Every structure is written in structure tokens, then in C-alpha cells.
Amino acid sequence: MDNATIIARLRNLGSLPDDSTPAVDDFPLEEFDELVQQLSEPLEPSHSLTLINLGAPRDTSAHGIEWSLIHAAEAISAEALHDILLVADDTEVKRIIEIRLKNHYKSQV
């Protein structure tokens, strides 16, 4: 399955729910995570943006699956990642990537 097909399937599943809400009980977390694991590099920046936007709401978790999204979304250049964060939704994935990107730039100095 190619990345575009995987991204389309992830979009159909929807954004990760906060694991402290009842919505998480009906969400196909395992299927979602398996699809993310099937993505291959290189990713298109638009795919990384979609992955960031599929994250759980800011300051929440989805049984740790947001880390799969983070690692997959980071499979583009730091510059491209910086640019898409400017237009990304305010998700927990975005918050964590922003921190990691700041640390990356600090280590380059």
C-alpha cells in the first residue's frame, strides 16, 4: 500500500481521541497504529501535515499512539517540518514536535 492510500485510510478513521474520554473505546487504535507503521520514507510534507492534524487534542494522550504519528511526521526535513507547523492544527503531536524541533535547532548552534 502506498503512502497516499495509507494517509487516506487514516483520514477516514479520523483524529485520535483523548484517552480520558469514552470516544477512545470505539476508536480503532490498533488499526490506526498499524497503518502509521506501514508508512515509508520519504514522506510528502502534506502527509506529515495530515499526521500532525490527526493527533489527539493538545495536552492529551491516545494510549501513546501519538508517538507513532510524531516519528512518522518527522520523516521530512527540519525546514519543511517547521513550515508545516505554522499551518498545523493545535494537537498534542504538534506540541511535541515543536519542542523536539526547537531542541534540534539548539543543538545545531
N, C-alpha and C positions, 0 to 999 in steps of 0.2 A: 504494500500500500504506500503510495507516495505522500509526501508531507501535506500537500494541498487537500487530499482526501481525509487525512487524519485530522487536520485543522477543522475541516467542515464537520466531521463527526463530533469533535469536541464542542464546537459551537452548538450543535444540535442538542448535546447533553446539557449545556448551559454552564453558568458560573458556579464555582464551588460554593456551597453554603457554609455558613458559620457552624462549626460542630457543636455549638451550645444551643442550637435551635432544632426543633423537630424536623425541619426540612432535610437535615442530613440523613435521617433514617431512610428516606425514599430515594436519595441520590445514589446513582451507580458509581460509587467511589472507586471500586476495583476496576471497572471498565474504563473509567476516566484515566486512572493512573496507567493502566496497560497501554492505552492509546498514546499518552505522553511519552512513555518509554520507547515506543516504536518510531518516534521522530528521528530523522537522520540529519547530520550536518552536511552541508551548510543550510541554515535556515534563512528564509527571506525576512527582512525586517518587519514586514507586515505580519508574518507568522508569529514573531516574537511579541509584537504588539497584541495580537489576539490572545496569546498565552497569558500575558500580564493582565489583560482585561478579564480573563476567566478566573482570576484569583478570588479568594474569599474576601469579604469586606475588610477594610483596614483594621488592624489591631485585633483580628480574629484568626482562627485556625480552622483547618479542614482535615483533621487527623494527620497532619504533617504532609499531606499530598501537595500542598503549595510549594514544597521544596522541589518536587519534580518539575513543576512549572518554572521555578526560578532557574534551575540548572539548564533546562531546555531553552528558555528565553535568552539566557546569557550566551548562547551559541552564535553570537554575531559580534562584530567589532564593538569596542567600548564607545567609540564615537557614534555609531549607529544606535546603540542602546541608549546613550544619552539623549539623542534626538527623539527617539520614540517615547521616552519617559515624559517628555514635555506634553505629549498629547494623550498619554495613557490614562485610563480610569484610576481612581484612587482606591487601589486594592492593597491587600497585605503583601502580595507579590511585588508590587511597585515599591512599597515602603522598604522592603528588604533589599531589593536590587539597588535602590537609591543609596542605601548605606554601603553596600558592597562596592558600588561604583565609586563613591567618594573615597573609600579606603584604597581602591585601585589607583586612583589619581594621586592620592597622598604618597603611595609607595613609589610612584614614578618620579617624585621630586628628589 
